[in-house]
């Protein structure tokens, strides 16, 4: 059993609506329904009465609801106890980062910090953007590093969270180079010959950025989806093998472009979007002062934007 199943079920009991709970849990409704069914299969009993509408919880479901609240409280209590009792944790920077930035931005950034600030013991938590944000909100990390765009913002309360701008990143279309050094595919394609499209999954942050690029494009593209994943690195590998066009962060393809393996599948300044790279922390308070290490690092980054 996974703890997220408990959180899903608690949400469903409280909203009495699959669609609303799926929205609150930031998953699709089919995925949310599968997770509720997985919990029922694990328990060996129905928690939801599916013979009625609107959604109604079974008697067994109401009993389990009370137990689920207690179990989550105990799990979170133990986690907090262990975290607060770890002396070593005070000297470790817990950093939640989307997968792509964990491979591109973070290694160089940590090297710069070691050179200009201090040697840092760090624990990297690589997740999708949504789950990385949750890590910060739920107290699972010290810092959150993530992408941000005004049309697909990371919505954190500025009264509770501090933010530093770390840099900017362009998301552009790439394809494998041919023998002549030109991309094998070039946007926008043709109606009678659509380009093979290597796509992000619907819930991926970079996928939503690609949706904005395509929606703003005039004329519109002619694409045929051939492959889908939530990992930019996976799309890069498929593009390198010549399977189609992929939209990738520039920092993820620096070496491949320099070596002539990949090339822009469009003219510079077209079919691209720029995102900010932001660093967040929970603002220190008397109740939650945070680690001295984080406070010192934040003060240094605020004073040295070149390192940020």
C-alpha positions as a Markdown table, in Angstrom:
| # | Residue | x | y | z |
|---|---|---|---|---|
| 1 | Unk | 0.0 | 0.0 | 0.0 |
| 2 | Unk | 1.2 | 3.5 | -0.8 |
| 3 | Unk | 0.6 | 6.5 | 1.5 |
| 4 | Unk | -0.7 | 8.5 | -1.5 |
| 5 | Unk | -3.6 | 6.0 | -1.7 |
| 6 | Unk | -4.6 | 7.0 | 1.8 |
| 7 | Unk | -4.4 | 10.7 | 0.8 |
| 8 | Unk | -6.5 | 10.0 | -2.3 |
| 9 | Unk | -9.2 | 8.2 | -0.3 |
| 10 | Unk | -9.4 | 10.9 | 2.4 |
| 11 | Unk | -9.8 | 13.5 | -0.3 |
| 12 | Unk | -12.6 | 11.5 | -2.0 |
| 13 | Unk | -14.5 | 11.1 | 1.3 |
| 14 | Unk | -14.3 | 14.8 | 1.9 |
| 15 | Unk | -15.2 | 16.0 | -1.6 |
| 16 | Unk | -17.6 | 13.1 | -2.5 |
| 17 | Unk | -16.5 | 13.7 | -6.1 |
| 18 | Unk | -14.0 | 11.8 | -8.2 |
| 19 | Unk | -13.3 | 14.6 | -10.6 |
| 20 | Unk | -12.8 | 17.2 | -7.9 |
| 21 | Unk | -10.5 | 15.0 | -5.9 |
| 22 | Unk | -8.5 | 14.1 | -9.0 |
| 23 | Unk | -8.1 | 17.8 | -9.6 |
| 24 | Unk | -7.0 | 18.5 | -6.1 |
| 25 | Unk | -4.5 | 15.6 | -6.2 |
| 26 | Unk | -3.2 | 16.8 | -9.5 |
| 27 | Unk | -3.8 | 13.6 | -11.4 |
| 28 | Unk | -6.2 | 12.6 | -14.2 |
| 29 | Unk | -9.5 | 11.1 | -13.2 |
| 30 | Unk | -8.7 | 7.7 | -14.7 |
| 31 | Unk | -5.4 | 7.6 | -12.8 |
| 32 | Unk | -7.2 | 8.7 | -9.6 |
| 33 | Unk | -9.9 | 6.0 | -10.0 |
| 34 | Unk | -7.2 | 3.3 | -10.5 |
| 35 | Unk | -5.5 | 4.3 | -7.3 |
| 36 | Unk | -8.7 | 4.1 | -5.3 |
| 37 | Unk | -9.4 | 0.7 | -6.9 |
| 38 | Unk | -5.8 | -0.4 | -6.0 |
| 39 | Unk | -6.5 | 0.6 | -2.3 |
| 40 | Unk | -9.7 | -1.5 | -2.3 |
| 41 | Unk | -7.9 | -4.5 | -3.8 |
| 42 | Unk | -5.2 | -4.2 | -1.2 |
| 43 | Unk | -7.8 | -4.1 | 1.6 |
| 44 | Unk | -10.0 | -6.7 | 0.0 |
| 45 | Unk | -13.2 | -4.7 | 0.4 |
| 46 | Unk | -15.2 | -2.0 | -1.4 |
| 47 | Unk | -14.7 | 1.5 | 0.0 |
| 48 | Unk | -17.0 | 3.2 | -2.5 |
| 49 | Unk | -20.6 | 2.3 | -3.4 |
| 50 | Unk | -20.5 | 2.4 | -7.2 |
| 51 | Unk | -24.2 | 1.5 | -7.6 |
| 52 | Unk | -25.2 | 5.1 | -6.6 |
| 53 | Unk | -24.6 | 8.6 | -7.7 |
| 54 | Unk | -23.3 | 11.0 | -6.3 |
| 55 | Unk | -20.4 | 9.2 | -4.8 |
| 56 | Unk | -21.2 | 7.4 | -1.5 |
| 57 | Unk | -18.8 | 5.8 | 0.9 |
| 58 | Unk | -19.6 | 2.2 | 2.1 |
| 59 | Unk | -19.8 | 1.5 | 5.9 |
| 60 | Unk | -16.4 | -0.2 | 5.5 |
| 61 | Unk | -15.1 | 2.9 | 3.9 |
| 62 | Unk | -16.2 | 5.1 | 6.8 |
| 63 | Unk | -14.4 | 2.8 | 9.2 |
| 64 | Unk | -11.3 | 2.9 | 7.1 |
| 65 | Unk | -11.5 | 6.7 | 6.7 |
| 66 | Unk | -11.0 | 7.2 | 10.4 |
| 67 | Unk | -8.1 | 4.7 | 10.4 |
| 68 | Unk | -6.5 | 6.4 | 7.4 |
| 69 | Unk | -6.5 | 9.7 | 9.2 |
| 70 | Unk | -4.7 | 8.1 | 12.2 |
| 71 | Unk | -2.2 | 6.3 | 10.0 |
| 72 | Unk | -1.2 | 9.4 | 8.1 |
| 73 | Unk | -0.9 | 11.3 | 11.3 |
| 74 | Unk | 1.4 | 8.6 | 12.8 |
| 75 | Unk | 3.5 | 8.4 | 9.6 |
| 76 | Unk | 4.0 | 12.1 | 9.4 |
| 77 | Unk | 4.7 | 12.3 | 13.2 |
| 78 | Unk | 7.4 | 9.7 | 13.0 |
| 79 | Unk | 8.9 | 11.4 | 9.9 |
| 80 | Unk | 9.1 | 14.7 | 11.7 |
| 81 | Unk | 10.5 | 13.1 | 14.8 |
| 82 | Unk | 13.3 | 11.4 | 12.9 |
| 83 | Unk | 14.1 | 14.5 | 10.8 |
| 84 | Unk | 14.3 | 16.7 | 13.9 |
| 85 | Unk | 16.5 | 14.2 | 15.7 |
| 86 | Unk | 19.0 | 13.8 | 13.0 |
| 87 | Unk | 22.0 | 16.0 | 14.0 |
| 88 | Unk | 23.6 | 15.3 | 10.6 |
| 89 | Unk | 20.5 | 16.6 | 8.8 |
| 90 | Unk | 21.4 | 20.1 | 10.1 |
| 91 | Unk | 24.5 | 20.0 | 8.0 |
| 92 | Unk | 22.8 | 18.6 | 4.9 |
| 93 | Unk | 21.0 | 20.6 | 2.2 |
| 94 | Unk | 17.8 | 18.8 | 1.1 |
| 95 | Unk | 17.0 | 20.0 | -2.4 |
| 96 | Unk | 13.9 | 19.1 | -4.4 |
| 97 | Unk | 14.4 | 19.4 | -8.2 |
| 98 | Unk | 12.6 | 18.4 | -11.3 |
| 99 | Unk | 14.4 | 15.5 | -13.2 |
| 100 | Unk | 15.7 | 17.7 | -16.0 |
| 101 | Unk | 17.3 | 20.3 | -13.8 |
| 102 | Unk | 18.8 | 17.6 | -11.6 |
| 103 | Unk | 20.8 | 16.5 | -14.6 |
| 104 | Unk | 21.6 | 19.9 | -16.2 |
| 105 | Unk | 21.6 | 22.8 | -13.8 |
| 106 | Unk | 22.3 | 21.3 | -10.4 |
| 107 | Unk | 25.7 | 19.7 | -10.9 |
| 108 | Unk | 27.2 | 22.9 | -12.3 |
| 109 | Unk | 25.5 | 25.0 | -9.6 |
| 110 | Unk | 26.8 | 22.9 | -6.8 |
| 111 | Unk | 30.3 | 23.1 | -8.2 |
| 112 | Unk | 30.0 | 26.9 | -8.3 |
| 113 | Unk | 28.8 | 26.9 | -4.7 |
| 114 | Unk | 31.7 | 24.7 | -3.6 |
| 115 | Unk | 34.1 | 27.1 | -5.3 |
| 116 | Unk | 32.6 | 30.4 | -4.2 |
| 117 | Unk | 30.6 | 29.7 | -1.0 |
| 118 | Unk | 31.5 | 26.5 | 0.9 |
| 119 | Unk | 31.6 | 22.7 | 0.5 |
| 120 | Unk | 28.0 | 21.5 | 0.9 |
| 121 | Unk | 26.6 | 18.1 | 1.8 |
| 122 | Unk | 23.5 | 17.8 | -0.3 |
| 123 | Unk | 20.6 | 15.3 | -0.7 |
| 124 | Unk | 18.9 | 15.6 | -4.1 |
| 125 | Unk | 15.3 | 14.6 | -4.4 |
| 126 | Unk | 14.5 | 14.4 | -8.2 |
| 127 | Unk | 10.8 | 14.5 | -8.9 |
| 128 | Unk | 8.3 | 15.9 | -11.4 |
| 129 | Unk | 7.5 | 19.6 | -10.9 |
| 130 | Unk | 4.3 | 19.1 | -9.0 |
| 131 | Unk | 5.8 | 16.6 | -6.5 |
| 132 | Unk | 8.9 | 18.7 | -6.1 |
| 133 | Unk | 6.6 | 21.7 | -5.0 |
| 134 | Unk | 4.8 | 19.4 | -2.6 |
| 135 | Unk | 8.1 | 18.4 | -1.0 |
| 136 | Unk | 8.6 | 22.0 | -0.1 |
| 137 | Unk | 5.0 | 22.6 | 1.0 |
| 138 | Unk | 5.0 | 19.5 | 3.2 |
| 139 | Unk | 8.3 | 20.2 | 4.8 |
| 140 | Unk | 10.2 | 17.4 | 2.9 |
| 141 | Unk | 13.1 | 19.6 | 1.7 |
| 142 | Unk | 14.9 | 22.8 | 2.5 |
| 143 | Unk | 14.9 | 24.3 | -1.0 |
| 144 | Unk | 13.0 | 23.9 | -4.2 |
| 145 | Unk | 14.5 | 24.5 | -7.6 |
| 146 | Unk | 12.1 | 24.5 | -10.5 |
| 147 | Unk | 10.9 | 26.0 | -13.8 |
| 148 | Unk | 8.4 | 28.9 | -13.8 |
| 149 | Unk | 6.5 | 30.6 | -16.6 |
| 150 | Unk | 3.7 | 33.2 | -16.1 |
| 151 | Unk | 1.3 | 31.1 | -18.1 |
| 152 | Unk | 2.1 | 28.0 | -16.2 |
| 153 | Unk | 3.2 | 29.4 | -12.8 |
| 154 | Unk | 4.4 | 27.7 | -9.7 |
| 155 | Unk | 1.8 | 29.1 | -7.2 |
| 156 | Unk | 3.5 | 29.5 | -3.9 |
| 157 | Unk | 2.3 | 32.1 | -1.4 |
| 158 | Unk | 4.8 | 35.0 | -1.5 |
| 159 | Unk | 3.9 | 35.7 | 2.1 |
| 160 | Unk | 5.2 | 32.3 | 3.2 |
| 161 | Unk | 7.9 | 31.5 | 0.6 |
| 162 | Unk | 11.0 | 33.4 | -0.5 |
| 163 | Unk | 12.2 | 33.2 | -4.1 |
| 164 | Unk | 15.4 | 33.9 | -6.0 |
| 165 | Unk | 15.8 | 34.0 | -9.8 |
| 166 | Unk | 18.6 | 31.6 | -10.7 |
| 167 | Unk | 18.6 | 31.9 | -14.5 |
| 168 | Unk | 16.5 | 31.3 | -17.6 |
| 169 | Unk | 16.1 | 28.4 | -19.9 |
| 170 | Unk | 14.8 | 28.2 | -23.5 |
| 171 | Unk | 12.7 | 25.2 | -24.6 |
| 172 | Unk | 13.3 | 24.6 | -28.3 |
| 173 | Unk | 12.7 | 22.0 | -31.0 |
| 174 | Unk | 15.5 | 19.7 | -31.9 |
| 175 | Unk | 16.1 | 16.8 | -34.4 |
| 176 | Unk | 19.0 | 14.6 | -35.4 |
| 177 | Unk | 21.5 | 16.1 | -37.8 |
| 178 | Unk | 21.8 | 14.6 | -41.3 |
| 179 | Unk | 25.1 | 14.1 | -43.1 |
| 180 | Unk | 24.9 | 17.7 | -44.3 |
| 181 | Unk | 24.7 | 19.0 | -40.7 |
| 182 | Unk | 21.1 | 20.0 | -41.1 |
| 183 | Unk | 18.2 | 18.7 | -39.0 |
| 184 | Unk | 16.5 | 15.7 | -40.4 |
| 185 | Unk | 13.1 | 17.3 | -39.6 |
| 186 | Unk | 12.1 | 20.9 | -39.7 |
| 187 | Unk | 9.0 | 22.6 | -38.3 |
| 188 | Unk | 6.2 | 23.2 | -39.1 |
| 189 | Unk | 6.1 | 20.2 | -41.4 |
| 190 | Unk | 3.5 | 19.7 | -44.1 |
| 191 | Unk | -0.1 | 18.5 | -44.1 |
| 192 | Unk | 0.7 | 15.7 | -46.5 |
| 193 | Unk | 3.9 | 14.7 | -44.6 |
| 194 | Unk | 3.5 | 15.4 | -40.8 |
| 195 | Unk | 6.6 | 15.3 | -38.8 |
| 196 | Unk | 7.1 | 12.4 | -36.3 |
| 197 | Unk | 6.6 | 14.0 | -32.9 |
| 198 | Unk | 8.3 | 13.0 | -29.7 |
| 199 | Unk | 6.0 | 14.2 | -26.9 |
| 200 | Unk | 5.9 | 14.7 | -23.2 |
| 201 | Unk | 3.1 | 13.1 | -21.2 |
| 202 | Unk | 0.0 | 15.2 | -20.5 |
| 203 | Unk | 0.9 | 15.9 | -16.8 |
| 204 | Unk | 4.6 | 16.8 | -17.5 |
| 205 | Unk | 5.5 | 20.5 | -16.9 |
| 206 | Unk | 7.6 | 20.7 | -20.0 |
| 207 | Unk | 4.7 | 19.1 | -21.9 |
| 208 | Unk | 2.5 | 22.1 | -20.9 |
| 209 | Unk | 5.2 | 24.4 | -22.1 |
| 210 | Unk | 5.2 | 22.7 | -25.5 |
| 211 | Unk | 1.4 | 23.0 | -25.6 |
| 212 | Unk | 1.9 | 26.8 | -25.2 |
| 213 | Unk | 4.5 | 26.9 | -28.1 |
| 214 | Unk | 2.2 | 24.9 | -30.4 |
| 215 | Unk | -0.9 | 27.0 | -29.5 |
| 216 | Unk | 0.9 | 30.2 | -30.3 |
| 217 | Unk | 2.4 | 29.0 | -33.6 |
| 218 | Unk | 1.0 | 30.5 | -36.8 |
| 219 | Unk | 0.7 | 28.7 | -39.0 |
| 220 | Unk | 0.1 | 25.6 | -36.9 |
| 221 | Unk | 2.4 | 22.6 | -37.0 |
| 222 | Unk | 1.8 | 19.3 | -38.8 |
| 223 | Unk | 2.8 | 16.7 | -36.3 |
| 224 | Unk | 2.1 | 13.0 | -35.8 |
| 225 | Unk | 2.8 | 11.7 | -32.2 |
| 226 | Unk | 5.1 | 8.7 | -32.3 |
| 227 | Unk | 6.4 | 8.5 | -28.7 |
| 228 | Unk | 5.5 | 9.8 | -25.3 |
| 229 | Unk | 7.4 | 10.1 | -22.0 |
| 230 | Unk | 7.6 | 12.5 | -19.0 |
| 231 | Unk | 11.4 | 12.6 | -19.2 |
| 232 | Unk | 13.3 | 15.1 | -21.3 |
| 233 | Unk | 16.3 | 12.8 | -21.3 |
| 234 | Unk | 14.2 | 10.0 | -22.8 |
| 235 | Unk | 13.0 | 12.3 | -25.6 |
| 236 | Unk | 16.6 | 13.3 | -26.3 |
| 237 | Unk | 17.7 | 9.7 | -26.7 |
| 238 | Unk | 14.8 | 9.1 | -29.2 |
| 239 | Unk | 15.7 | 12.3 | -31.1 |
| 240 | Unk | 19.4 | 11.2 | -31.3 |
| 241 | Unk | 18.3 | 7.9 | -32.8 |
| 242 | Unk | 16.4 | 9.9 | -35.5 |
| 243 | Unk | 12.8 | 9.0 | -34.4 |
| 244 | Unk | 11.5 | 12.6 | -34.7 |
| 245 | Unk | 11.3 | 16.1 | -33.4 |
| 246 | Unk | 11.5 | 16.8 | -29.6 |
| 247 | Unk | 11.2 | 20.0 | -27.6 |
| 248 | Unk | 14.1 | 20.0 | -25.2 |
| 249 | Unk | 15.7 | 22.5 | -22.7 |
| 250 | Unk | 18.8 | 24.1 | -24.3 |
| 251 | Unk | 21.0 | 23.0 | -21.3 |
| 252 | Unk | 20.1 | 19.4 | -21.9 |
| 253 | Unk | 21.5 | 19.3 | -25.4 |
| 254 | Unk | 24.6 | 21.6 | -25.3 |
| 255 | Unk | 27.1 | 18.7 | -25.9 |
| 256 | Unk | 24.9 | 17.1 | -28.6 |
| 257 | Unk | 24.6 | 20.4 | -30.5 |
| 258 | Unk | 28.3 | 21.2 | -30.2 |
| 259 | Unk | 29.1 | 17.7 | -31.6 |
| 260 | Unk | 26.7 | 18.1 | -34.5 |
| 261 | Unk | 24.4 | 15.3 | -33.3 |
| 262 | Unk | 21.4 | 17.4 | -32.8 |
| 263 | Unk | 20.3 | 20.7 | -34.4 |
| 264 | Unk | 17.5 | 23.2 | -34.0 |
| 265 | Unk | 14.5 | 22.1 | -36.0 |
| 266 | Unk | 13.4 | 25.7 | -36.5 |
| 267 | Unk | 15.0 | 29.1 | -37.1 |
| 268 | Unk | 16.3 | 30.9 | -34.0 |
| 269 | Unk | 13.6 | 32.8 | -32.1 |
| 270 | Unk | 10.8 | 30.6 | -33.5 |
| 271 | Unk | 9.1 | 27.6 | -32.0 |
| 272 | Unk | 10.5 | 28.2 | -28.6 |
| 273 | Unk | 9.6 | 29.5 | -25.1 |
| 274 | Unk | 11.7 | 30.9 | -22.3 |
| 275 | Unk | 11.2 | 29.7 | -18.7 |
| 276 | Unk | 12.7 | 31.0 | -15.5 |
| 277 | Unk | 14.7 | 28.8 | -13.1 |
| 278 | Unk | 13.6 | 29.7 | -9.6 |
| 279 | Unk | 14.8 | 28.8 | -6.1 |
| 280 | Unk | 12.3 | 28.8 | -3.3 |
| 281 | Unk | 12.5 | 28.3 | 0.5 |
| 282 | Unk | 10.0 | 28.6 | 3.3 |
| 283 | Unk | 10.5 | 31.9 | 4.9 |
| 284 | Unk | 12.0 | 31.4 | 8.4 |
| 285 | Unk | 9.8 | 32.1 | 11.4 |
| 286 | Unk | 10.0 | 31.7 | 15.2 |
| 287 | Unk | 8.0 | 28.4 | 14.9 |
| 288 | Unk | 10.1 | 27.1 | 12.0 |
| 289 | Unk | 13.5 | 28.8 | 11.9 |
| 290 | Unk | 15.0 | 26.4 | 9.4 |
| 291 | Unk | 18.6 | 25.3 | 9.2 |
| 292 | Unk | 21.4 | 27.8 | 9.7 |
| 293 | Unk | 23.1 | 26.3 | 6.6 |
| 294 | Unk | 20.1 | 27.3 | 4.5 |
| 295 | Unk | 19.9 | 30.8 | 5.9 |
| 296 | Unk | 23.6 | 31.4 | 5.2 |
| 297 | Unk | 23.3 | 30.0 | 1.7 |
| 298 | Unk | 20.3 | 32.2 | 1.0 |
| 299 | Unk | 22.0 | 35.3 | 2.2 |
| 300 | Unk | 25.0 | 34.5 | 0.0 |
| 301 | Unk | 22.9 | 33.8 | -3.1 |
| 302 | Unk | 20.9 | 37.0 | -2.6 |
| 303 | Unk | 24.2 | 39.0 | -2.4 |
| 304 | Unk | 25.9 | 37.2 | -5.3 |
| 305 | Unk | 23.4 | 36.9 | -8.2 |
| 306 | Unk | 26.1 | 35.8 | -10.6 |
| 307 | Unk | 26.4 | 32.5 | -8.7 |
| 308 | Unk | 22.6 | 32.2 | -8.6 |
